[in-house]
Each structure stands twice: as C-alpha cells, then as structure tokens.
Amino acid sequence: MAKRIFRSFVLITFITLASCFVLFLGVLYNYFGRQLTGELKNQVAYIVQGVTNDGISYFDHLENTDSRITWIDSDGTVLYDNEADINSMENHADREEFMKAQEKGTGISTRYSSTLSEKTIYYARKMDDGTVIRVSNTQHTVWVLTFGMMQPLSAVILFVIILSAVFASGMSKRIIKPINEIDLENPENNEIYEELSPLLTKINNLYKQISRQISEAEKKQQEFSMITENMREGLIITDRKTNVLSYNSSALKFFDIDEDIKNKSVLTLNRNETFRKAVDRARKGQHDNQILALNDRYYQIITNAVYHDEEVSGIIIVILDITEKEKLDILRREFTSNVSHELKTPLTGILGTSEIIMDGIVKPEDIPKFAKNINDESGRLITLIDDILQLSQLDENLIPDEKETVDLYEISKKVITHLKNEARQKNISVELFGEHVKIIGISRILEEMVYNLCDNAIKYNKINGKMSVSVTGDCEKIELTVADTGIGIPQAHKDRVFERFYRVDKSRSKEIGGTGLGLSIVKHAAIYHGAAISLDSMLDVGTTIKIRWMK
C-alpha cells in the first residue's frame, strides 16, 4: 500500500506539472497570437490612412517591416506587394481574408505551414474605394516552441520528480503508520480513518453522506429561489390539479396579491377567462400563449405542461409584462388610423371639387374659387406628407443632411421674420431676447423645430397677445424658450400634446389649420439633437416651452 501511495503521489505531481506546462504554453501562445493580430490591425490602420492620403506613392517611403504588405484591387488583382512581384502573383479574390473584408469591412484568417512548422496570420481591411489592404506575419507553432523549451523543461521536470519522490516517500510512511496502529478490537473509536472502521463506521459515514446530500438539495433550492425572486417575469409552478407548488414575488405583484398562495388553486388568482383558458390547455398537455389585460397593463401568459411517465404532472406558468409593447402597438394602430383619416380628408375635397368641375356644374366665374380649393387641399396634403416623412426620418435617424455649427439666435430671428404677417393679423407683439449661441446640428431641422413652436405660439394666442423667443447659453447649458400669452393647455392634455395628430380641441383643428404633427416634430427634433423638452402652461394665461441642451 505504501508503494501504491508513493506511485500515486509521484504520478499526480507529474500530471499536474505537465498540465500546468501545457496550459501555460497554450495561454502564452494565444497571448502572443492576439498581440500579433493587434499589431497587424494597427499596421493596417496606418497603411490605410497613408494610402488614402498619398495613394500608391505611400509605399515608396514605407520603412522596412517584418510584415508582408499587399494591396489588392476590388476584383482580387494584386496592386502592390512588398515581398513579391505582383505580375507573377495570382488573383486573390478567393482568399478568405479578402472575401471577409469585402463583405464586412475587415477580415482575418490563419494558414498553417506543416513544412515550416509555422502559421501565417492575415489581416485585411477594405478601403473606401473598394480596394483591400492586407498585412500578414508568421508565428511559430506550439510544437516549435515546445521543442525549443525541451532542455530547460526536462531539467525542471526531473527536479520536481525527485523532489516529489522525497516528499511522497515521507508522506506514504506517515499515512501507513496510523493504519498499522489501529486498534482492531475497538474500530468504532478510530478517529483517524473512519472509512476503515467496520459496520458502525460505515453507517456513520452513510448518515453523513445523506446529510450532505440534504444540505446540497437545500442549497440548490435556495439558489433556485434567489434566481426566481430576482426575475422580472412572474413564475408559478402547480401540480396537475392546479394547486400552487412554487411561485415568485413578481407573480404576486402582477396579480396584486400580498398573501401566500402555496397549495391554493392558481385559478383563484384571476378568474379572467383568458387566464383560465391558458391553464386548462396546459392541463391537457398543450402549450398556450395568451395576452391578459389587467389593471391597465398587459401581460403575456405562457403555459406549458410538465410530464412524468408520459402523463401531465404539473404546469409551469410564465407571466411577462408587455405593457410597453402593447402600448406601442396601440400607438402604431392609432397612427395608421390618423394618417388614413388625415390623408383622406384633403383627397376627398380634391376629388369632390374636381368631379364637380368635370361634370360642368361649376359656372365659369366660380372656377377660380374651386381651383383655389383644390390648390389649398393639395398644399395641405403635401405638407402632411412632408411632415410624416420628416418624422419617419427623425425616428429612424435617417436625416441625409450633415451636422454643422448653427447659430440658434440667427435661426430664431429668421423664423420670426417669416411669421411677422401671421403675427400682425392678430396684432401679436413678437420679441427676441438673448445672445448668439452656437450648437452642432442640422440647420433645416432646427429651423423647423423653432418654426413649429413659434407658429403654435401665434395660432393659439389671443388677439393683441404677446410672443417671446429667448436664446441663452452658459458653460453648463443652452436654452431656447418660446412663450406666449395664449389660450393655454389643460392639465389633462399636457402629457399628450407631443403625440402625433393629437389635438386638444379637435373642433377647432380645421379652423386653425396645420397637420397635427408640429409638436411631435419638435419633440423628435429635440431628441435627435440630444436636447430635453419641457412644457409649462396655464389655461387663459399662456404656454412656455423650453428646449435645453446640457454641455
């Protein structure tokens, strides 16, 4: 037994040492591989910049490098190579790194040479003109590195084996000594090696094993409870009679329950037919997915049967809060309905007027009036379509214009000049305060944003009212403020005035005009430019809207 222990110690030491060496060598090899790949990426970046600036003449001044540099045309033709004659080189269109670069912008590949015991790493990057810069370098394989370290490694292994043999010899003697000194008459009193004791010791060990298994089961149960309690989704597990076996607090929160529901029927949580249907289908072994409306929120109820011996033994119920998704769907449907209505109204006017003219019912002297009606409705239709397209571009961040330095004060001044006639018709005094403040943005969008704010401040103002525009800025923030002394916005409507097509007083929408998208464009334009928007309004007092950029 002593010899077996001795051999085991030595063998374990050798295996551990060999494993550590292999692991260390692999980590080291991968590390240098990543280093080499990083260097290739940096080289490619510098070369791309140089070729972009100087063209092929950049390579004339390129210093000697250990890496191989190749410039490949978009069709795979080699335009330059620092190690070979490009006229004798074959087309590179089928090279893995080239194809990846053409598809994704960058590409990397590795090719091994069994004869040279090395691997070559290729890194390629696609330029703006479609050509590809590729840089490659070689790295010795693991076997070459291992062979190079064989001599010092052998010395280390030999030393460790000798050292482990010395320790193993002493350790095996110390292990065997207590066994030789065991009192065979009272083996149950043995406090050193209980596993060598007779039946009572085995029973004692079995008891400890059972206790350990129970402890592990409790630990797993605690881990399961901790995971489920931290889930945002509700989870309920029942038996085949729908009695609750386990649940998490999220499930109780969804159903607004604050008492223990274990061993109660899950059907008592909610008697909605949608919920009952989902549970009943799971009891029959069918997967089900239902949407439940509860307390002004929407929940997705997913039920699955649990099988044991091909029979349903329980049900798993997962509850997901999908309120935001459902509300977005509702808004999308409302938007579609509103767009259809808003488009149909001018089209109906145009169609009706044109039919009257076609039928010859209109008197010659009335034709200009009907033509003006067609023109007005067409203009309204074009304005509506333009606003919808602009909103769509803002939503998708697809604005074609480039951002530039824009003077908010000058934009506000320009907008006020355009709206002087509208203000004069209602005898509204207009004032511009502040200073020249510059931001980075799209002039056209910012002008539209200011225009919509000022246009609303005039449309919804009172006769002989006032409108003021203020542009201020300091080291912390920039603010654009548009205030009026108009009719104001009721408290119940403040949170919705920035929605598409939302109007506070729909009965006045045709009288006042507009598409109902002005403030929605303002909101999305502010978001697009990284600004926050706030609204303060009182009925019959006026409205103040602020756009704020934080520096």
C-alpha positions as CSV (number, residue, x, y, z in Angstrom):
1,M,0.0,0.0,0.0
2,A,2.9,2.3,0.8
3,K,4.3,1.7,-2.7
4,R,0.9,2.5,-4.3
5,I,0.6,5.7,-2.3
6,F,4.2,6.6,-3.3
7,R,3.5,6.0,-7.0
8,S,0.2,7.9,-6.8
9,F,1.9,11.0,-5.3
10,V,4.6,11.0,-7.9
11,L,2.2,10.4,-10.8
12,I,-0.1,13.2,-9.6
13,T,2.8,15.6,-9.3
14,F,4.0,14.7,-12.8
15,I,0.5,15.1,-14.3
16,T,-0.1,18.4,-12.5
17,L,3.3,19.7,-13.7
18,A,2.6,18.6,-17.3
19,S,-0.9,20.1,-17.2
20,C,0.4,23.4,-15.9
21,F,3.0,23.5,-18.6
22,V,0.5,22.7,-21.4
23,L,-1.9,25.3,-20.0
24,F,0.8,27.9,-19.6
25,L,2.2,27.2,-23.1
26,G,-1.3,27.5,-24.6
27,V,-2.1,30.7,-22.8
28,L,1.3,32.2,-23.7
29,Y,0.9,31.1,-27.4
30,N,-2.6,32.6,-27.6
31,Y,-1.4,35.8,-25.9
32,F,1.3,36.3,-28.5
33,G,-1.1,35.4,-31.2
34,R,-3.5,38.1,-30.0
35,Q,-0.6,40.6,-29.7
36,L,0.4,39.8,-33.3
37,T,-3.2,40.2,-34.5
38,G,-3.4,43.6,-32.7
39,E,-0.1,44.7,-34.3
40,L,-1.4,43.7,-37.7
41,K,-4.6,45.7,-37.1
42,N,-2.6,48.8,-36.1
43,Q,-0.3,48.4,-39.2
44,V,-3.4,48.1,-41.5
45,A,-4.9,51.2,-39.9
46,Y,-1.7,53.3,-40.5
47,I,-1.3,51.9,-44.1
48,V,-4.9,52.6,-45.0
49,Q,-4.5,56.2,-43.7
50,G,-1.3,56.6,-45.7
51,V,-2.7,55.1,-48.9
52,T,-5.9,57.2,-48.5
53,N,-3.7,60.3,-48.3
54,D,-0.8,59.5,-50.7
55,G,-2.0,56.7,-52.9
56,I,0.5,54.1,-54.1
57,S,3.3,56.5,-53.6
58,Y,2.9,55.9,-49.9
59,F,4.7,52.6,-50.3
60,D,7.8,54.3,-51.8
61,H,8.5,55.9,-48.4
62,L,7.5,52.8,-46.3
63,E,10.2,51.8,-43.9
64,N,11.4,48.2,-43.7
65,T,9.0,46.0,-41.9
66,D,8.8,42.4,-40.8
67,S,5.3,42.1,-42.1
68,R,4.2,41.4,-45.6
69,I,2.0,44.1,-47.1
70,T,-0.3,43.5,-50.0
71,W,-2.7,46.0,-51.7
72,I,-5.5,44.2,-53.6
73,D,-7.9,45.6,-56.0
74,S,-11.7,45.1,-55.6
75,D,-11.6,42.3,-58.2
76,G,-8.7,40.5,-56.4
77,T,-5.9,41.8,-58.6
78,V,-2.7,42.5,-56.6
79,L,-1.8,46.1,-56.9
80,Y,1.3,46.1,-54.6
81,D,3.3,43.6,-52.5
82,N,6.5,44.3,-50.6
83,E,7.9,40.8,-50.9
84,A,6.9,39.5,-54.3
85,D,6.5,40.6,-57.9
86,I,2.8,41.5,-58.4
87,N,3.0,40.4,-62.1
88,S,3.7,36.8,-61.0
89,M,1.1,36.7,-58.2
90,E,-2.3,35.0,-58.8
91,N,-5.7,36.6,-58.2
92,H,-6.6,36.9,-54.5
93,A,-10.4,37.2,-54.9
94,D,-10.8,33.7,-53.3
95,R,-8.7,34.4,-50.3
96,E,-10.7,34.1,-47.1
97,E,-9.5,37.3,-45.5
98,F,-10.2,39.3,-48.8
99,M,-13.7,37.9,-49.1
100,K,-14.5,38.8,-45.4
101,A,-13.1,42.3,-45.8
102,Q,-15.2,42.8,-48.9
103,E,-18.3,41.6,-47.0
104,K,-17.8,43.0,-43.5
105,G,-15.1,45.7,-43.9
106,T,-12.4,43.7,-42.2
107,G,-11.3,40.1,-42.4
108,I,-8.8,37.8,-40.7
109,S,-7.6,34.3,-41.5
110,T,-4.8,31.9,-40.5
111,R,-3.0,29.5,-42.7
112,Y,-0.6,26.8,-41.4
113,S,2.6,25.5,-43.0
114,S,3.4,22.0,-42.0
115,T,6.8,22.1,-43.7
116,L,7.9,25.3,-41.9
117,S,6.1,24.5,-38.6
118,E,4.6,27.9,-38.5
119,K,1.4,29.7,-39.1
120,T,0.7,32.9,-41.0
121,I,-1.9,35.4,-39.8
122,Y,-3.6,37.6,-42.4
123,Y,-5.5,40.7,-41.5
124,A,-7.3,42.7,-44.3
125,R,-9.3,45.9,-44.3
126,K,-11.5,47.3,-47.0
127,M,-10.9,50.9,-48.0
128,D,-13.5,53.5,-49.1
129,D,-12.6,52.9,-52.8
130,G,-13.3,49.1,-52.5
131,T,-9.6,48.1,-52.6
132,V,-8.2,46.0,-49.7
133,I,-5.0,46.4,-47.7
134,R,-3.7,43.1,-46.3
135,V,-0.9,42.7,-43.8
136,S,0.4,39.3,-42.7
137,N,3.1,37.9,-40.3
138,T,4.2,34.5,-39.2
139,Q,4.2,32.8,-35.8
140,H,5.9,29.5,-34.8
141,T,3.6,26.7,-33.9
142,V,3.2,25.3,-30.4
143,W,5.4,22.3,-31.3
144,V,8.3,24.5,-32.3
145,L,8.0,26.5,-29.0
146,T,7.8,23.2,-27.1
147,F,10.9,21.8,-28.8
148,G,12.8,25.0,-28.0
149,M,12.0,24.7,-24.3
150,M,12.6,21.0,-24.1
151,Q,16.1,21.2,-22.5
152,P,15.2,23.5,-19.6
153,L,11.8,21.8,-19.3
154,S,13.4,18.4,-18.9
155,A,15.6,19.7,-16.1
156,V,12.6,21.3,-14.3
157,I,10.6,18.1,-14.6
158,L,13.5,15.9,-13.3
159,F,14.0,18.2,-10.4
160,V,10.3,18.2,-9.5
161,I,10.0,14.4,-9.8
162,I,13.0,13.9,-7.5
163,L,11.5,16.5,-5.0
164,S,8.1,14.9,-5.2
165,A,9.6,11.4,-4.7
166,V,11.2,12.6,-1.5
167,F,8.0,14.1,-0.2
168,A,5.9,11.2,-1.4
169,S,8.1,8.7,0.5
170,G,7.8,10.5,3.8
171,M,4.1,11.1,3.3
172,S,3.3,7.5,2.5
173,K,5.1,6.4,5.6
174,R,3.0,8.9,7.7
175,I,-0.2,7.6,6.1
176,I,0.6,3.9,6.7
177,K,1.8,4.4,10.2
178,P,-1.7,5.2,11.8
179,I,-3.2,2.2,9.8
180,N,-0.7,-0.1,11.4
181,E,-1.5,1.3,14.8
182,I,-5.3,0.9,14.5
183,D,-6.9,-0.9,17.5
184,L,-8.8,-3.7,15.7
185,E,-10.8,-4.6,18.9
186,N,-12.4,-1.1,19.0
187,P,-12.6,0.0,15.4
188,E,-15.5,2.4,16.1
189,N,-13.3,4.5,18.3
190,N,-10.9,5.1,15.5
191,E,-10.7,8.9,15.0
192,I,-8.2,8.9,12.1
193,Y,-9.6,6.8,9.3
194,E,-13.3,6.2,9.8
195,E,-13.7,4.7,6.3
196,L,-11.6,1.7,7.6
197,S,-13.9,1.0,10.5
198,P,-16.4,-1.8,10.4
199,L,-20.2,-1.6,10.0
200,L,-20.9,1.2,12.6
201,T,-18.4,3.4,10.9
202,K,-19.9,2.7,7.5
203,I,-23.4,3.6,8.8
204,N,-22.0,6.7,10.4
205,N,-20.4,7.7,7.0
206,L,-23.6,6.9,5.2
207,Y,-25.5,9.2,7.6
208,K,-23.0,12.0,6.9
209,Q,-23.4,11.4,3.2
210,I,-27.2,11.7,3.4
211,S,-26.9,14.9,5.5
212,R,-24.5,16.3,2.9
213,Q,-27.0,15.5,0.1
214,I,-29.8,17.1,2.0
215,S,-27.7,20.2,2.6
216,E,-26.8,20.4,-1.1
217,A,-30.5,20.0,-2.0
218,E,-31.4,22.8,0.3
219,K,-28.6,24.9,-1.2
220,K,-29.9,24.3,-4.7
221,Q,-33.4,25.2,-3.5
222,Q,-32.1,28.4,-2.1
223,E,-30.3,29.2,-5.3
224,F,-33.5,28.5,-7.3
225,S,-35.5,30.7,-5.0
226,M,-32.9,33.5,-5.3
227,I,-32.9,33.3,-9.1
228,T,-36.7,33.3,-9.4
229,E,-37.1,36.1,-6.8
230,N,-34.8,38.3,-8.9
231,M,-36.7,37.6,-12.1
232,R,-38.8,40.4,-13.5
233,E,-41.1,37.7,-15.1
234,G,-43.7,36.0,-12.9
235,L,-43.2,32.3,-12.4
236,I,-45.8,29.9,-11.0
237,I,-45.4,26.1,-10.7
238,T,-48.5,24.0,-10.0
239,D,-49.4,20.3,-9.7
240,R,-51.8,18.7,-12.2
241,K,-54.8,19.8,-10.1
242,T,-53.6,23.5,-10.5
243,N,-52.6,23.8,-6.8
244,V,-49.6,26.1,-6.5
245,L,-46.3,24.4,-5.6
246,S,-43.9,27.3,-6.0
247,Y,-44.0,30.9,-7.2
248,N,-42.0,34.1,-7.1
249,S,-42.9,37.6,-5.8
250,S,-43.2,39.0,-9.3
251,A,-46.2,36.8,-10.0
252,L,-47.9,38.1,-6.8
253,K,-47.1,41.7,-7.8
254,F,-48.6,41.2,-11.3
255,F,-51.9,39.9,-9.7
256,D,-51.7,42.5,-6.9
257,I,-51.7,39.8,-4.2
258,D,-49.8,40.1,-0.9
259,E,-50.6,36.7,0.7
260,D,-49.1,33.2,0.5
261,I,-50.8,31.3,-2.4
262,K,-49.0,27.9,-1.9
263,N,-51.3,24.9,-2.1
264,K,-54.1,27.1,-3.4
265,S,-55.5,26.7,-6.9
266,V,-53.8,29.0,-9.3
267,L,-57.3,29.7,-10.8
268,T,-58.2,31.7,-7.7
269,L,-55.5,34.4,-8.6
270,N,-57.5,35.6,-11.6
271,R,-60.9,34.4,-12.8
272,N,-60.5,36.0,-16.3
273,E,-61.4,33.6,-19.0
274,T,-58.2,34.2,-20.9
275,F,-56.1,33.1,-17.9
276,R,-58.4,30.1,-17.2
277,K,-58.1,29.1,-20.9
278,A,-54.3,29.1,-20.8
279,V,-54.3,27.0,-17.6
280,D,-56.8,24.5,-19.0
281,R,-54.9,24.0,-22.2
282,A,-51.7,23.3,-20.2
283,R,-53.6,20.7,-18.1
284,K,-54.4,19.0,-21.4
285,G,-50.8,18.9,-22.3
286,Q,-50.9,21.8,-24.8
287,H,-48.7,24.8,-25.0
288,D,-50.5,28.1,-24.8
289,N,-49.8,31.8,-25.2
290,Q,-52.4,34.4,-24.2
291,I,-52.5,38.2,-23.7
292,L,-54.2,39.2,-20.4
293,A,-55.3,42.8,-19.8
294,L,-55.2,43.5,-16.1
295,N,-55.2,46.8,-14.1
296,D,-54.5,49.0,-17.2
297,R,-51.5,46.8,-18.0
298,Y,-50.9,43.9,-20.5
299,Y,-49.4,40.6,-19.6
300,Q,-48.3,37.7,-21.7
301,I,-49.3,34.3,-20.1
302,I,-47.3,31.4,-21.3
303,T,-48.2,27.9,-20.0
304,N,-46.5,24.6,-20.5
305,A,-47.3,21.1,-19.2
306,V,-44.8,19.1,-17.1
307,Y,-44.7,15.4,-17.9
308,H,-43.8,12.4,-15.8
309,D,-44.1,8.9,-17.2
310,E,-45.8,10.4,-20.3
311,E,-48.6,11.9,-18.1
312,V,-49.1,15.6,-17.1
313,S,-47.9,16.0,-13.6
314,G,-47.8,19.8,-13.3
315,I,-48.0,23.2,-15.1
316,I,-45.4,25.9,-15.5
317,I,-46.8,29.4,-15.9
318,V,-44.6,32.3,-17.0
319,I,-46.0,35.9,-16.9
320,L,-44.4,38.7,-18.9
321,D,-45.2,42.3,-18.6
322,I,-45.6,43.5,-22.2
323,T,-47.4,46.8,-21.4
324,E,-44.9,48.9,-23.3
325,K,-45.0,46.7,-26.3
326,E,-48.8,46.7,-26.4
327,K,-49.0,50.4,-25.9
328,L,-46.6,50.9,-28.8
329,D,-48.8,48.6,-30.9
330,I,-51.8,50.7,-29.9
331,L,-50.0,53.9,-30.8
332,R,-49.0,52.4,-34.1
333,R,-52.5,51.4,-34.9
334,E,-53.8,54.9,-33.9
335,F,-51.1,56.5,-36.0
336,T,-52.1,54.4,-39.0
337,S,-55.8,55.3,-38.5
338,N,-54.9,59.0,-38.0
339,V,-52.7,59.1,-41.2
340,S,-55.5,57.4,-43.2
341,H,-58.0,60.0,-41.9
342,E,-55.8,63.0,-42.4
343,L,-54.9,61.9,-45.9
344,K,-58.5,61.0,-46.8
345,T,-59.8,64.5,-45.8
346,P,-57.9,66.6,-48.4
347,L,-58.1,63.9,-51.0
348,T,-61.9,63.8,-50.6
349,G,-62.1,67.6,-51.0
350,I,-59.9,67.4,-54.1
351,L,-61.9,64.6,-55.6
352,G,-65.2,66.2,-54.9
353,T,-64.2,69.6,-56.3
354,S,-62.7,68.0,-59.4
355,E,-65.8,65.9,-60.1
356,I,-68.0,69.0,-59.9
357,I,-65.7,70.8,-62.4
358,M,-65.6,67.7,-64.7
359,D,-69.4,67.4,-64.7
360,G,-69.7,71.0,-65.9
361,I,-71.8,72.1,-63.0
362,V,-69.5,75.0,-62.0
363,K,-70.0,78.4,-63.5
364,P,-67.0,79.9,-65.3
365,E,-66.8,82.7,-62.8
366,D,-66.7,80.1,-59.9
367,I,-63.8,78.0,-61.4
368,P,-61.1,80.1,-59.7
369,K,-62.7,79.6,-56.3
370,F,-62.9,75.8,-56.9
371,A,-59.3,75.8,-58.2
372,K,-58.2,77.6,-55.1
373,N,-59.9,74.9,-53.0
374,I,-58.0,72.2,-54.9
375,N,-54.8,74.1,-54.5
376,D,-55.3,74.6,-50.8
377,E,-56.2,70.9,-50.2
378,S,-53.2,69.8,-52.3
379,G,-50.9,72.0,-50.3
380,R,-52.3,70.6,-47.1
381,L,-51.8,67.1,-48.4
382,I,-48.2,67.8,-49.4
383,T,-47.5,69.5,-46.1
384,L,-48.9,66.5,-44.3
385,I,-46.8,64.0,-46.3
386,D,-43.7,66.1,-45.8
387,D,-44.3,66.2,-42.0
388,I,-44.8,62.4,-41.9
389,L,-41.6,61.8,-43.9
390,Q,-39.7,64.1,-41.7
391,L,-41.0,62.3,-38.6
392,S,-40.1,59.0,-40.1
393,Q,-36.5,60.2,-40.8
394,L,-36.2,61.5,-37.3
395,D,-37.5,58.2,-35.8
396,E,-35.0,56.2,-37.9
397,N,-32.1,58.6,-37.7
398,L,-32.0,58.8,-41.5
399,I,-31.6,62.5,-41.9
400,P,-29.5,62.9,-45.1
401,D,-28.0,66.3,-44.0
402,E,-24.7,66.6,-42.3
403,K,-24.5,68.3,-38.9
404,E,-22.8,71.7,-38.8
405,T,-22.3,74.7,-36.4
406,V,-25.6,76.5,-36.2
407,D,-26.5,79.9,-34.6
408,L,-29.7,79.4,-32.7
409,Y,-30.2,83.1,-32.3
410,E,-30.0,83.7,-36.1
411,I,-32.4,80.8,-36.8
412,S,-34.9,82.3,-34.3
413,K,-34.5,85.7,-35.9
414,K,-35.2,84.2,-39.4
415,V,-38.3,82.3,-38.2
416,I,-39.7,85.4,-36.5
417,T,-39.2,87.4,-39.8
418,H,-41.2,84.7,-41.7
419,L,-44.1,84.8,-39.2
420,K,-44.4,88.6,-39.0
421,N,-47.5,88.7,-41.3
422,E,-49.3,86.0,-39.2
423,A,-48.5,87.8,-36.0
424,R,-49.6,91.2,-37.5
425,Q,-53.0,89.7,-38.5
426,K,-53.8,89.0,-34.8
427,N,-51.9,92.1,-33.6
428,I,-49.4,89.9,-31.6
429,S,-46.2,91.6,-30.5
430,V,-43.1,89.5,-31.1
431,E,-39.8,89.8,-29.2
432,L,-36.5,88.1,-29.5
433,F,-34.1,88.1,-26.5
434,G,-30.8,86.5,-25.7
435,E,-27.5,86.2,-27.4
436,H,-25.8,84.4,-30.3
437,V,-25.4,80.8,-29.2
438,K,-24.0,78.1,-31.5
439,I,-24.7,74.4,-31.4
440,I,-23.9,71.4,-33.6
441,G,-26.9,70.3,-35.5
442,I,-28.9,70.3,-38.8
443,S,-30.0,73.8,-39.7
444,R,-33.1,72.7,-41.6
445,I,-34.4,70.6,-38.7
446,L,-33.6,73.2,-36.1
447,E,-35.4,75.8,-38.1
448,E,-38.4,73.6,-38.5
449,M,-38.4,73.0,-34.7
450,V,-38.3,76.7,-33.9
451,Y,-40.8,77.5,-36.7
452,N,-43.4,75.0,-35.3
453,L,-43.0,76.4,-31.7
454,C,-43.4,80.0,-32.9
455,D,-46.2,79.1,-35.3
456,N,-48.2,77.5,-32.5
457,A,-47.5,80.4,-30.2
458,I,-49.2,82.7,-32.8
459,K,-52.0,80.3,-33.8
460,Y,-53.1,79.6,-30.2
461,N,-52.5,83.1,-28.9
462,K,-55.1,85.8,-28.2
463,I,-55.8,88.9,-30.2
464,N,-53.3,91.6,-29.0
465,G,-51.3,88.9,-27.3
466,K,-47.5,88.6,-26.9
467,M,-44.9,86.0,-28.0
468,S,-41.3,86.0,-26.9
469,V,-38.3,83.9,-28.0
470,S,-35.3,83.7,-25.8
471,V,-31.9,82.1,-26.7
472,T,-29.4,81.8,-23.8
473,G,-26.3,79.8,-23.0
474,D,-23.6,79.4,-20.4
475,C,-20.9,76.9,-19.5
476,E,-23.5,74.3,-18.4
477,K,-26.4,74.5,-20.8
478,I,-28.1,76.2,-23.8
479,E,-31.8,77.0,-23.7
480,L,-34.3,78.0,-26.3
481,T,-37.5,79.3,-24.8
482,V,-40.8,80.2,-26.7
483,A,-43.5,81.7,-24.6
484,D,-46.9,83.1,-25.4
485,T,-49.9,84.7,-23.7
486,G,-52.4,82.3,-25.5
487,I,-55.3,80.1,-24.5
488,G,-53.0,77.6,-22.7
489,I,-53.3,73.8,-22.4
490,P,-55.5,72.0,-19.9
491,Q,-53.6,69.9,-17.4
492,A,-55.1,66.6,-18.6
493,H,-53.6,67.2,-22.1
494,K,-50.1,68.3,-21.2
495,D,-48.6,64.8,-21.4
496,R,-50.2,64.1,-24.8
497,V,-49.7,67.3,-26.9
498,F,-46.4,65.9,-28.3
499,E,-48.1,62.8,-29.7
500,R,-48.7,62.5,-33.5
501,F,-52.0,64.0,-34.6
502,Y,-53.1,64.8,-31.1
503,R,-55.2,68.0,-30.8
504,V,-56.5,69.5,-27.6
505,D,-59.6,71.0,-29.3
506,K,-60.5,68.9,-32.3
507,S,-63.4,71.1,-33.2
508,R,-61.0,74.0,-33.9
509,S,-58.4,71.9,-35.8
510,K,-59.8,72.8,-39.3
511,E,-60.3,76.4,-38.3
512,I,-56.7,76.8,-37.1
513,G,-55.1,74.5,-39.7
514,G,-51.9,72.5,-39.5
515,T,-51.3,68.8,-39.7
516,G,-51.3,68.0,-36.0
517,L,-47.7,66.9,-36.3
518,G,-45.9,70.1,-35.3
519,L,-45.2,69.4,-31.7
520,S,-44.3,65.8,-32.5
521,I,-41.7,67.0,-34.9
522,V,-40.4,69.4,-32.2
523,K,-40.1,66.6,-29.8
524,H,-38.3,64.2,-32.1
525,A,-36.1,67.0,-33.5
526,A,-35.0,67.8,-29.9
527,I,-34.3,64.2,-29.2
528,Y,-32.3,63.9,-32.4
529,H,-30.1,66.8,-31.3
530,G,-29.7,65.5,-27.8
531,A,-31.9,68.1,-26.1
532,A,-34.6,67.8,-23.5
533,I,-38.0,69.5,-23.8
534,S,-40.3,70.8,-21.1
535,L,-43.7,72.4,-21.2
536,D,-45.4,74.8,-18.7
537,S,-48.9,76.0,-19.4
538,M,-51.9,77.5,-17.7
539,L,-55.4,78.0,-19.2
540,D,-56.1,81.5,-20.4
541,V,-52.6,82.6,-19.2
542,G,-50.2,81.1,-21.8
543,T,-47.7,78.4,-22.6
544,T,-43.9,78.2,-22.3
545,I,-41.9,75.5,-24.0
546,K,-38.2,75.1,-23.3
547,I,-35.6,73.2,-25.3
548,R,-32.5,72.5,-23.3
549,W,-29.0,71.3,-24.3
550,M,-26.7,70.2,-21.5
551,K,-23.0,70.7,-22.2
